Amino acid sequence: MALESLRYRRGSLEILNQRLLPGQLRYERVGGVERAWGAIRDMEVRGPPALLGCLSLAVELAGGAGPREDPGALEEFVAQRLALLQSARPTAANLGTEVAWGLGAGQVGTYIEGLLAKDQRDNRSIGAHGAEHILGGVPWGGPVTLLTHCNTGTLATAGYGTALGVVRALHERRSLSRVFCTETRPFHQGSRLSALELRHDGVPVTLIADSAAAAAMRERGVHAVVVGADRVAANGDVANKIGTFQLALAARHLRIPFYVAAPSSSCDPSLPSGSLIPIEERPGTELTQLGDVLLAEPEVDVWNPAFDVTPHELITGGIITEWGVFPPSQLCRELAERGER
C-alpha cells in the first residue's frame, strides 16, 4: 500500500506529519486553514496536495448561507485562503496557477477537489515521458542509474511523484539499476522521506550525503540526474531545493544529462528569469541544533536558504512535464501557445 501525504474526504482532512518520519507514522486531523498554515510552515506536510486538501476543506466548511451559495463570494473566499496558505511556503508556483485557472472557470469548488486526481494523472505522465526520454538517450537502452535530490514522490504529491515518478516508471519497466538519493536540507527530506518511500516500494536506492553527490556521479556510473522544481521562470531557470544548483554544475562538468521533472503549472511566465523567484529562508536553528542538541555555536551567523536557482543552460536533459520533455526555454512558451484551460 502506497504512503499517502494526506487523507481527504468531504469535510475531513488528515495529514501525515512528515516531521515524525521515519520513526513514527501518524496522521493528524486538520480542522481549519490556520492549523494547515502552521503545518505547511513547519514542514509537517509539503507540496500542492497539502494545500489543495486544505483549500477543499475550507470550501466545504464555508457552508450554509456563506460563500458557497454565491460564486463570486466563493472565489474571493478561496483566493484569500490561498494567499494565506502560500505565504507559508512562498517559492512554489503551481498551486496558485492551478487554482487561478479554476477561479477563471467559475467552478472553483469542484475544480479544486478534482486537482488531487489531476495531480496523480499528471505525475504518471511525467514518469512515462521521463523514462522514455532517458532510455532513448542511452545506446544500450537501459537499465540506468539515476541520482535525485530532495523528496518528489508520494509524500510531496497526490501520488506517484514527479522526479520520483520518473524513478518509479523506470523501475516498473525493469530499466532501473539503482537510484542514488541525497540526504537533502532542510530536515533531511531525502534521507527521511525519499529513502523511506523508495524502500517501501522495493526500489533499489542508495543514500548518500549531499557532499558526496559529485563523487557518486563520477565513481558510481550515474547516467542521469533527475530533480523536481517549485517554480520555472519564463527563460527556463528553475528554483528547487537548496543544493540543486551545485548538482547541475557537477553534472555539466561530467557530461551527465540533468533533468527537471515538474508539472507545466510550475511555469511562471510573469518572471523573466530565476533571479526574480522569491527564495524562502529557514531559521538558523535548523543548522545549529538538533532538538536540544547543539550542532554549532548557538550565536554563529547562519544563512539557511531552502531553495536555489539553477540557470536554464545547465538543464541539459530538459524539463519533463505531463506534456513531454522540453528544452527549458520553450516550456513557458509552450504553455502560452497551448492556451489550455
C-alpha positions as CSV (number, residue, x, y, z in Angstrom):
1,M,0.0,0.0,0.0
2,A,1.4,3.4,-1.0
3,L,2.2,6.0,1.6
4,E,-0.2,9.0,1.4
5,S,0.7,12.6,2.3
6,L,-2.9,13.3,3.2
7,R,-6.4,11.7,3.5
8,Y,-9.1,14.0,2.3
9,R,-12.8,13.2,2.3
10,R,-15.7,15.8,2.1
11,G,-15.5,17.8,5.3
12,S,-12.5,15.9,6.7
13,L,-8.7,16.3,6.2
14,E,-5.9,14.4,7.9
15,I,-2.2,15.0,7.1
16,L,0.7,12.6,7.6
17,N,3.1,14.5,9.9
18,Q,6.3,14.1,7.9
19,R,8.4,15.7,10.7
20,L,7.9,12.5,12.6
21,L,9.2,10.2,9.8
22,P,10.7,7.7,9.6
23,G,10.3,6.9,13.3
24,Q,6.6,7.4,13.5
25,L,3.7,7.1,11.0
26,R,1.0,9.4,12.4
27,Y,-2.0,11.1,10.7
28,E,-3.3,14.3,12.3
29,R,-6.6,15.9,11.8
30,V,-6.7,19.5,10.3
31,G,-9.7,21.5,11.4
32,G,-9.1,24.8,9.6
33,V,-6.9,26.9,7.4
34,E,-4.9,28.4,10.3
35,R,-3.8,24.9,11.5
36,A,-3.0,24.0,7.9
37,W,-0.8,27.1,7.6
38,G,1.2,26.1,10.6
39,A,1.6,22.6,9.4
40,I,2.9,23.8,6.0
41,R,5.2,26.4,7.5
42,D,6.7,23.9,9.9
43,M,7.0,21.4,7.0
44,E,4.9,18.8,8.8
45,V,3.3,18.4,5.3
46,R,4.5,19.7,2.0
47,G,3.5,20.1,-1.6
48,P,0.5,21.1,-3.6
49,P,-1.7,18.2,-2.4
50,A,-1.5,19.5,1.2
51,L,-2.5,23.0,0.0
52,L,-5.3,21.6,-2.2
53,G,-6.6,19.5,0.6
54,C,-6.7,22.5,2.9
55,L,-8.5,24.6,0.3
56,S,-11.0,21.8,-0.4
57,L,-11.7,21.6,3.3
58,A,-12.0,25.4,3.6
59,V,-14.6,25.4,0.7
60,E,-16.5,22.6,2.4
61,L,-16.6,24.4,5.7
62,A,-17.7,27.7,4.1
63,G,-21.2,26.1,4.2
64,G,-24.7,27.4,4.9
65,A,-25.6,30.9,3.8
66,G,-21.9,31.8,3.4
67,P,-19.8,32.0,0.3
68,R,-20.8,28.6,-1.1
69,E,-24.1,30.0,-2.3
70,D,-22.5,33.0,-4.1
71,P,-20.0,32.1,-6.8
72,G,-18.3,35.5,-6.6
73,A,-18.0,35.4,-2.9
74,L,-16.7,31.8,-3.0
75,E,-13.9,32.8,-5.4
76,E,-12.9,35.7,-3.1
77,F,-13.0,33.3,-0.2
78,V,-10.8,30.8,-1.9
79,A,-8.4,33.5,-3.1
80,Q,-7.9,34.8,0.4
81,R,-7.2,31.4,1.9
82,L,-4.9,30.5,-1.0
83,A,-2.9,33.7,-0.3
84,L,-2.6,32.7,3.4
85,L,-1.5,29.1,2.7
86,Q,1.0,30.2,0.0
87,S,2.6,32.7,2.5
88,A,3.8,29.7,4.5
89,R,6.0,28.5,1.6
90,P,6.3,31.3,-1.0
91,T,8.7,29.7,-3.6
92,A,6.3,27.2,-5.2
93,A,4.2,28.4,-8.1
94,N,2.0,25.6,-9.4
95,L,-0.8,25.7,-6.8
96,G,-1.5,29.3,-7.5
97,T,-1.5,28.7,-11.2
98,E,-3.9,25.7,-11.0
99,V,-6.3,27.5,-8.7
100,A,-6.2,30.6,-10.8
101,W,-7.4,28.5,-13.7
102,G,-10.2,27.2,-11.6
103,L,-11.2,30.7,-10.4
104,G,-11.4,31.8,-14.0
105,A,-13.5,28.9,-15.0
106,G,-16.1,29.8,-12.3
107,Q,-16.3,26.3,-10.9
108,V,-13.8,26.6,-8.1
109,G,-15.3,24.2,-5.6
110,T,-15.4,21.1,-7.8
111,Y,-12.3,22.2,-9.6
112,I,-10.1,22.2,-6.5
113,E,-11.3,18.8,-5.4
114,G,-10.6,17.5,-8.9
115,L,-7.0,18.8,-8.8
116,L,-5.9,16.0,-6.5
117,A,-6.9,13.4,-9.1
118,K,-5.4,15.5,-11.8
119,D,-2.1,15.6,-9.9
120,Q,-1.9,11.8,-9.9
121,R,-2.6,11.6,-13.7
122,D,0.0,14.3,-14.5
123,N,2.6,12.6,-12.3
124,R,2.2,9.3,-14.2
125,S,2.5,11.1,-17.5
126,I,5.7,12.8,-16.2
127,G,7.1,9.5,-15.2
128,A,6.4,7.9,-18.5
129,H,7.8,10.7,-20.6
130,G,10.9,10.9,-18.4
131,A,11.6,7.2,-18.6
132,E,11.2,7.1,-22.4
133,H,13.5,10.2,-22.9
134,I,16.2,8.9,-20.5
135,L,16.2,5.4,-22.0
136,G,16.2,6.9,-25.5
137,G,19.5,8.7,-24.7
138,V,21.5,5.6,-23.7
139,P,22.7,3.4,-26.6
140,W,22.1,0.1,-24.7
141,G,18.5,1.0,-23.9
142,G,18.9,0.5,-20.2
143,P,18.9,-0.3,-17.3
144,V,20.2,3.0,-16.0
145,T,21.4,4.5,-12.7
146,L,20.0,7.8,-11.6
147,L,20.7,10.4,-8.9
148,T,17.9,12.5,-7.3
149,H,17.7,15.2,-4.7
150,C,15.1,16.1,-2.0
151,N,11.7,14.4,-1.9
152,T,9.4,14.5,-5.0
153,G,7.4,11.3,-4.6
154,T,4.1,10.3,-3.0
155,L,4.9,12.3,0.2
156,A,5.2,15.5,-1.9
157,T,2.4,15.0,-4.4
158,A,-1.1,13.4,-4.6
159,G,0.6,10.2,-5.6
160,Y,3.5,8.6,-7.7
161,G,5.6,11.8,-7.8
162,T,7.5,13.9,-10.3
163,A,11.2,13.2,-10.3
164,L,10.5,10.1,-8.2
165,G,7.7,9.4,-10.7
166,V,10.4,9.0,-13.3
167,V,12.3,6.7,-11.0
168,R,9.2,4.6,-10.4
169,A,8.4,4.4,-14.1
170,L,11.9,3.1,-14.9
171,H,11.6,0.6,-12.0
172,E,8.3,-0.7,-13.3
173,R,9.8,-1.2,-16.7
174,R,12.7,-3.1,-15.1
175,S,15.0,-0.5,-16.5
176,L,16.4,1.0,-13.3
177,S,19.7,-0.4,-11.8
178,R,19.8,2.0,-8.8
179,V,18.9,5.5,-7.7
180,F,21.3,7.5,-5.5
181,C,19.3,9.7,-3.1
182,T,20.9,12.7,-1.4
183,E,20.1,13.4,2.3
184,T,19.0,17.0,1.5
185,R,18.5,20.1,3.6
186,P,16.2,21.2,5.2
187,F,15.2,18.4,7.6
188,H,16.9,15.8,5.5
189,Q,13.9,15.2,3.3
190,G,15.9,12.8,1.1
191,S,17.1,10.5,3.8
192,R,14.0,10.6,5.9
193,L,11.3,10.7,3.2
194,S,12.7,9.7,-0.3
195,A,14.7,6.7,1.0
196,L,11.7,5.7,3.1
197,E,9.2,5.6,0.3
198,L,11.5,4.1,-2.2
199,R,12.4,1.3,0.2
200,H,8.7,0.9,0.9
201,D,8.1,0.3,-2.8
202,G,11.1,-2.0,-3.3
203,V,13.1,0.4,-5.5
204,P,16.9,-0.1,-5.3
205,V,18.1,3.0,-3.5
206,T,21.4,4.1,-2.0
207,L,21.5,7.1,0.4
208,I,24.5,9.5,0.1
209,A,25.5,12.7,1.8
210,D,24.8,15.8,-0.2
211,S,28.6,16.4,-0.3
212,A,29.1,13.0,-1.9
213,A,26.9,13.7,-5.0
214,A,29.7,14.7,-7.4
215,A,31.8,11.8,-6.4
216,A,28.8,9.4,-6.8
217,M,28.2,10.8,-10.3
218,R,31.9,10.1,-11.3
219,E,32.6,6.9,-9.4
220,R,29.2,5.1,-9.4
221,G,28.2,5.3,-13.0
222,V,25.3,7.7,-12.8
223,H,23.7,8.1,-16.2
224,A,21.3,11.0,-15.4
225,V,20.3,13.4,-12.6
226,V,16.6,14.0,-12.2
227,V,15.2,16.6,-9.7
228,G,11.9,18.4,-9.1
229,A,11.1,22.1,-9.3
230,D,9.0,24.5,-7.3
231,R,9.0,27.2,-10.0
232,V,10.2,27.7,-13.5
233,A,10.8,31.2,-14.8
234,A,10.0,32.3,-18.4
235,N,13.5,31.7,-19.6
236,G,13.7,28.2,-18.1
237,D,15.6,29.0,-14.9
238,V,14.4,26.7,-12.1
239,A,14.0,27.0,-8.4
240,N,14.4,23.8,-6.5
241,K,15.6,22.6,-3.1
242,I,18.9,24.0,-2.0
243,G,21.8,22.1,-3.4
244,T,20.3,21.6,-6.9
245,F,22.5,24.3,-8.5
246,Q,25.7,22.5,-7.4
247,L,24.3,19.2,-8.7
248,A,23.7,20.8,-12.1
249,L,27.2,22.2,-12.2
250,A,28.8,18.8,-11.4
251,A,26.6,17.1,-14.0
252,R,27.6,19.6,-16.6
253,H,31.2,19.1,-15.9
254,L,30.9,15.3,-16.1
255,R,28.7,15.4,-19.2
256,I,25.8,13.7,-17.4
257,P,22.2,14.8,-18.6
258,F,20.5,16.9,-16.0
259,Y,16.6,16.8,-16.0
260,V,14.0,18.7,-14.1
261,A,10.6,16.9,-13.6
262,A,7.6,19.2,-12.9
263,P,4.0,19.8,-13.9
264,S,3.5,22.5,-16.6
265,S,1.7,24.6,-14.0
266,S,5.1,25.2,-12.3
267,C,6.0,27.6,-15.1
268,D,5.6,31.2,-14.1
269,P,5.8,33.4,-17.3
270,S,5.4,36.5,-15.2
271,L,9.0,36.2,-14.1
272,P,11.6,36.7,-16.9
273,S,14.4,34.9,-15.1
274,G,15.1,32.9,-12.0
275,S,16.7,35.9,-10.3
276,L,13.2,37.2,-9.6
277,I,11.9,34.0,-7.9
278,P,11.3,34.6,-4.2
279,I,13.6,32.3,-2.1
280,E,12.4,31.1,1.3
281,E,14.9,31.3,4.1
282,R,14.6,29.0,7.0
283,P,15.5,29.6,10.7
284,G,19.2,29.3,11.6
285,T,18.4,26.9,14.4
286,E,17.8,24.2,11.8
287,L,21.6,24.2,11.2
288,T,22.8,24.9,14.7
289,Q,20.8,22.4,16.7
290,L,19.0,19.1,16.5
291,G,16.3,19.1,19.1
292,D,18.1,20.1,22.3
293,V,21.5,19.1,21.0
294,L,23.8,21.9,19.8
295,L,25.5,21.2,16.5
296,A,27.2,24.6,16.3
297,E,27.9,27.6,18.5
298,P,24.4,29.0,19.0
299,E,25.3,32.6,18.3
300,V,27.1,32.0,15.0
301,D,25.7,33.8,11.9
302,V,23.6,31.5,9.7
303,W,22.4,31.7,6.1
304,N,19.9,28.9,5.5
305,P,18.0,29.3,2.2
306,A,15.6,26.5,1.4
307,F,15.9,26.8,-2.4
308,D,18.4,27.8,-5.0
309,V,18.0,28.7,-8.7
310,T,19.6,26.6,-11.5
311,P,20.2,28.5,-14.7
312,H,18.4,27.1,-17.7
313,E,21.7,26.4,-19.6
314,L,22.6,23.7,-17.0
315,I,19.4,21.8,-17.6
316,T,20.9,19.7,-20.4
317,G,18.4,16.9,-20.4
318,G,15.3,19.1,-20.5
319,I,12.2,19.7,-18.4
320,I,9.9,16.7,-18.1
321,T,6.2,17.7,-17.9
322,E,2.9,15.9,-18.3
323,W,3.0,17.0,-22.0
324,G,6.5,15.7,-22.8
325,V,10.1,16.8,-22.4
326,F,11.0,20.3,-23.5
327,P,14.2,22.5,-23.7
328,P,14.0,24.8,-20.6
329,S,13.4,28.0,-22.6
330,Q,10.5,26.5,-24.5
331,L,8.3,25.4,-21.6
332,C,6.6,28.7,-20.8
333,R,6.2,29.5,-24.5
334,E,4.5,26.1,-25.0
335,L,2.2,26.9,-22.1
336,A,1.2,30.2,-23.7
337,E,0.8,28.7,-27.2
338,R,-1.5,25.9,-26.0
339,G,-3.7,28.3,-24.0
340,E,-5.1,25.4,-22.1
341,R,-7.8,26.0,-19.5
